[in-house]
């Protein structure tokens, strides 16, 4: 007997025999049995994301690519393509000097 049939029988017990009413009540009781899972409340999800731990340094944002290198910035700024001093500029003018300056990490 399905739960829907048992429900119909329990709604009108006078139209059915006592055995059918008893069986319908048994089916409905088994169908509506409350399990431990039904009694436990659902878990709560955290409402806010947790803040980073204190003492952690703020991360800088990725600035993008300039002159073939990745650059970082925190509050704007620009990327220059200049060599830091006049000596490196003079060295970069020669063919051997260009390779030496590139090995130092500067873009020529």
C-alpha positions in Angstrom: 0.0 0.0 0.0 1.4 3.4 -0.9 1.3 6.3 1.5 -1.2 8.2 -0.7 -3.6 5.3 -0.6 -3.1 5.0 3.2 -3.9 8.7 3.6 -7.1 8.3 1.6 -8.2 5.4 3.9 -7.3 7.3 7.1 -9.4 10.3 5.9 -12.5 8.2 5.5 -12.2 5.1 7.8 -16.0 4.4 7.7 -15.8 3.4 4.0 -13.1 0.7 4.6 -12.7 -2.4 6.7 -11.0 -2.4 10.1 -8.0 -4.4 8.7 -7.5 -1.9 5.9 -7.7 1.1 8.3 -5.2 -0.7 10.6 -2.8 -1.3 7.8 -3.1 2.2 6.5 -2.3 3.6 10.0 0.7 1.3 10.1 2.0 2.5 6.7 1.5 6.2 7.6 3.3 5.7 10.9 6.3 4.1 9.2 6.3 6.7 6.5 6.2 9.6 8.9 8.8 8.3 11.3 11.2 11.0 12.5 14.9 10.1 12.2 17.9 11.5 14.0 18.8 13.4 10.9 15.4 15.2 10.9 15.9 16.3 14.5 19.3 17.9 14.1 19.2 21.6 13.0 21.0 22.6 9.8 24.6 23.9 10.2 25.0 27.7 10.1 27.3 29.1 7.5 29.6 32.0 8.5 28.0 35.3 7.6 31.2 37.3 7.1 34.6 36.3 5.7 37.2 36.1 8.4 39.8 39.0 8.4 43.4 38.2 7.8 45.5 37.6 10.9 47.1 40.6 12.6 50.7 41.4 11.9 50.4 40.3 8.3 51.8 42.8 5.8 49.5 44.2 3.1 50.0 42.7 -0.3 50.9 44.9 -3.2 48.8 44.8 -6.3 50.0 43.5 -9.7 50.8 46.5 -11.9 51.2 44.6 -15.1 53.9 44.2 -17.7 56.3 47.0 -18.8 59.5 46.6 -20.7 59.2 42.8 -20.5 59.1 42.7 -16.7 56.3 42.4 -14.2 55.9 45.5 -12.0 54.1 46.0 -8.7 52.5 49.1 -7.4 50.4 50.0 -4.4 49.0 53.5 -5.1 49.5 54.3 -8.8 52.9 55.2 -10.1 54.8 54.8 -13.4 57.5 52.5 -14.7 60.5 54.1 -16.2 62.9 52.5 -18.7 66.0 54.4 -17.5 69.2 52.8 -16.4 70.1 53.9 -12.9 73.4 55.7 -13.6 75.5 57.2 -16.4 78.1 54.4 -16.3 75.5 51.8 -17.2 74.3 54.0 -20.0 77.8 54.2 -21.5 78.4 50.5 -21.0 75.1 49.7 -22.8 76.3 51.5 -26.0 78.8 48.8 -26.8 77.9 45.3 -28.0 79.6 43.4 -25.1 78.2 46.0 -22.7 74.6 45.3 -23.8 74.9 41.7 -22.8 76.5 42.6 -19.5 73.8 45.1 -18.7 71.1 42.5 -19.6 72.8 39.9 -17.3 72.5 42.5 -14.5 68.7 42.5 -15.0 68.2 45.8 -16.8 66.3 46.0 -20.1 68.4 47.6 -22.8 
